[in-house]
Amino acid sequence: MRPRRRLGGVAGIETLLAMPILLLVGGGVLQFGLVHHARHALNHALIEAARAGSVANADPAAIREGLAAGLTPWLYGAGDLGEYATNRVRAAAQLAQDEALGLLRLEQLSPTDASFADWAEPARDAAGLALPGVREIPNDDLVHRTRRPPAGGAVTGDRHGEPIGAASGQTLADANLLRLRLHYGVPLSVPVIGRAVAWSMRAWHGCGPDAVLRLGAVELGTPQGTGGPPWACAMLGNGSTPPRLPVSLSATLRMQSPARQPSGAGVHRPETPARPLARDGRPGTPPGIGTRLPPDPEPLS
């Protein structure tokens, strides 16, 4: 009987040694699943935001309403239409609060102010009457319009017979693409794992000095660095605030109505620089579908 008791004691010790590792692995899998689910929900919401903006003249208010509507099922859910309407208002308020805290950043990559400088014309209402102080990028009869030079700017060349504006590096077809990018801080809610992930990401992004991270009695060190994207560092927290993982997504949709200016109030809209000329004297590939997104711009005040 003694050998069996000894084996039982060894099995208990092995279980105690393996349990922390199993818990960490299980927690990591759970945290990854939660982030993956959140990413799908955010991608759906961003597409809804682009759809709302494409039919509403790229109006920032419509874009934000679409984003709130798309995130309502993930943030609060709903059992009926009445509850959905209530939770949609709650989602809009939550997004406004998250943006104020630096946990959300919404950018309009196209059309930009440079796009309007090249292609905008005086806006008209449904009756054909001019709208004072409003300009729009034409959205109708693009088959023929795309062959015409820009109304408000110079041309740097053409692509397949379509003139390219000097200020934006875009053709009229490019300027009619609504491109949005969303940065959102997904909560890292799994104990220990969330803090460890946030600590490693702060070090990766080069965020400022932070408090020493401990795993029980073991010190994991202090992330050091200077610079880094301010929006990412704000989402990752500073050790005393609940950490969030920055998730970046983009969506591109063809405008179904003319984009109008003034537009973009409340939506970060960085300038699109003119594209450099290629060796053959023709402009380089302008930003659009199938091209890599530009680097993260500095936040606009």
N, C-alpha and C positions, 0 to 999 in steps of 0.2 A: 504493500500500500504506500510505502514511502516514495518510490519512484513516481507513482501517479501524482502524489501531492506536490512533488518537486516540479513535475511537468505543468501542473495547474498553476503554480506560482510563476513559472517562466512565461506561460501564456498571458497571465495578467499583466506582467511587466511589459511584454511586447505590445499588448493592447494599449497600455498607457503611453508608450513611446510613439506608437503609430497614430493614436487618436488626434493629436494636434495637427499632424501633417494632413490627415484625412479631412479634418475640419477646414483647414486653410484651402485645400484643393476644392472641397465642396463649396466653400464660400466664394472662391474665385469663379467657379462655374456659374453660381447663382448671380454674382455681380455682372459677369459677362452677358448672361441671358437678359438681365434687366436693361443693360445698356443697349443691347441689340434690339430689344423690343422698342425702347425709346427712339432709337434711330429710325426704325420703320414708321413709327407714329409721326416723327418730325418730318420725314420725307413726304408722307401723305399730306401733312398740314402745309408744307411749303408749296406743293403742287396746287393745293386748293387756293393758296394765296396768289399764285401766278394766274390761275384761272380767273379769279375775281378781278385781278388787276387788268387782265387782257381785255375784258369786256367793259371796263370802266375807265378807259383813257389813262391807265397806269396810275390811278388815283391812290395815294398812300393810305388813305382811310379805308378804301375798299380792299387793298392788299392786307392790311392788318385785320380787318374783319374776316377775310378768308382764312388767315392764319389762325385766328381764335376759333373759328368754326371747325377747322381741321384738327385742332388740338383738344377740343372739348371731350371727345370720347376717351382720349388717353388721360387727361387730367382729372375728369370728374365722372364721365359716363352719364347715362340717362336711361330711365325706365320708360318714359313716354315723352311726347312732344313738349308738354308743359315743363317737365323737368329739364329737357334739353335746352329750351329757351332760357331758363334760369341759369343753367350751368354755362351756357355760351356767354352770358354777361359776366359770370364769374371768371371764365377763362380769359376774356378780354382784360379784365382788371388784373388778373394774375400776370399776364404778359407785360402789361404796363409796369407793374411792380418789379418784375424780373429785369426789365430793361433799365429801370432806374437804379437797380442794384448792380448792374453790369453783368447780369447772368444771361442776357439775350442781346443779340446784335443782328439787325436786319439790314442788308445792303442791296441796293439796286445797281447792278453792274451795267445794265443797258435797258433802255436808252439813257445816255448820260447828258450832261450839259453840253458837251462837245457834239453829241448827236443832234441836239436841237440847233446848235450854231450852224451846222451844215445843212440840215434838211427841214427845219421847221418853217411853216407858213402860217399866215393869220388863220385862226380857228373860226369855224362857222358852226352854227347850230343845225338842227334837223331841217329848219326852214331855209337854210342857206344864208342866214343873216350873220354878219361878223360879230364875234365875241370880243369886245374891247379888252386889250391887255392880255389876251390869251393866244398862245401859239401852239400848233400841233404838227406832228409828223404825219404826212398823208399815209392813209392806210388802204385807200381804194384804188382800183385799176393799177395794181403794182406791176402787172405784166408789161405795161407801157411806161409807167412812171419810173421804173428802175433803170431805164435807158437814158433818162434825162439827167443833165448835170444838176448838182445841188443848187437850191435857190439862194442860200445865204452864205456860201463859202467857196473856196477854191477846190480844185480837183488835183489829186496827186497821181492819178492813173486810172485804170479800170480793171475789172476782173470779169472775164467772159462778157465783155461789152457793157458792164454796169459800172458807172463812174464811182470813184471812191473819194469821199470827202477828206479834205486835208486835216481838219481839226480832229475828227473822230477816228479816221482810218476805217470807216464803215461805208458800205453801200446802203442804199435806201432799204433794201431787204434786211440787212443786218440791223439797221436802226429800228426795224419793226419787230425785233426779237426782245421780249421782256425776259431779262435774266436776273434772277434773285439769288442771293446767298444768305444763308442763315447760320449764325453761330449760337449755340445754345448749351448751357451748362446742365448736363444730366446729373441728377443727384446720385452720389455714391453712398448708398444706404446700408450696405453690408458692413457690420462692425469689423474693425481691424483691416480687412481687405480694402475698404474704401479709402482709409487713411494712407495705407501703403501705396495704393495706386496714385493718389493725389500727390504724395511726397515725391514719388518717382517722376511724375509729370511736371511738377514744379522744377525739379532739377533739369529735366529735359528741355523745358522752355526757357530756362535761365532766369527764373523769377528771383526776386530779391531774397535775402537771408530770411530764414524761417526758424521756428522753434525746433529743438531737437526732437526727432521722432523716436518713440520707444515702442518696442514690442515686448511687453512685460518688463523684465529687468534688463533687456538687451537694448542698447542704444544703436539705432540704425544710421545716425549721423544727421547733419544739417545740410539741406540743399543750398548751394551757393550759386550766385550768378548775377549778372547785370543785364538789364534790357529784357527782351522777350516781348511777345504781343501783350499789351496791357489788358485786352479783353480776356485772353486766356488765363493770365495770372489772377485776374479778379474772380474768374469762375472757380479756379482751383483752391481759392481760399488762402488763409495764412496760418493754418494750424488751429486757430481758435474758432473759426466759422466752419459750418458744415461744408465739406468739399464737394465740388461738382466736376464732372469730366467734360471738357469742351468738345462738342460735336459740331462739325461743319458740313453743310450740305448745300447744293445748288440745284436750281431748276430753271429750265429755259422753255418758253412757250411763245408761239407766234401771236402777235397782237391781233385781236379781233375788233379793235376800235382804234382810232388815232390817239397816240400818246400825246398828252397835252402838258404845256408848261404855262404858268407855274405848277410844278409837280415835284414830288420828292420831299416835301416838308415832313420831317420826322422819320425819314428813311435815309440812311447813309448812301450817298450816291457819288462815288469817287469819279474823278475825271478819267476819260479814256484817252491816253496819249496817242498822237499820230504814229502810225506804224512806219518803221524805217523801210527805205527802198531796198529791194533785193539787188543782186549783182547785175541783173539784166535791165535795171532801171524801173521795173514794175514794183508796186508796193508789195510788202510782205503780206502774209496771210492775216487778215483782220480777225479780231476776236469773234467767235461765233460757235456754232455747234461743231463738235469734233475737235476743238482746239483746247489746249490746257488752260485752266483758269490762271489769271495773273496772280502774282504774290499778294498776300494780304496787305491792303493799304493801311496807312496810319489812320486811327479813328478821327472822325471829323468832330469838331466841337459844335 
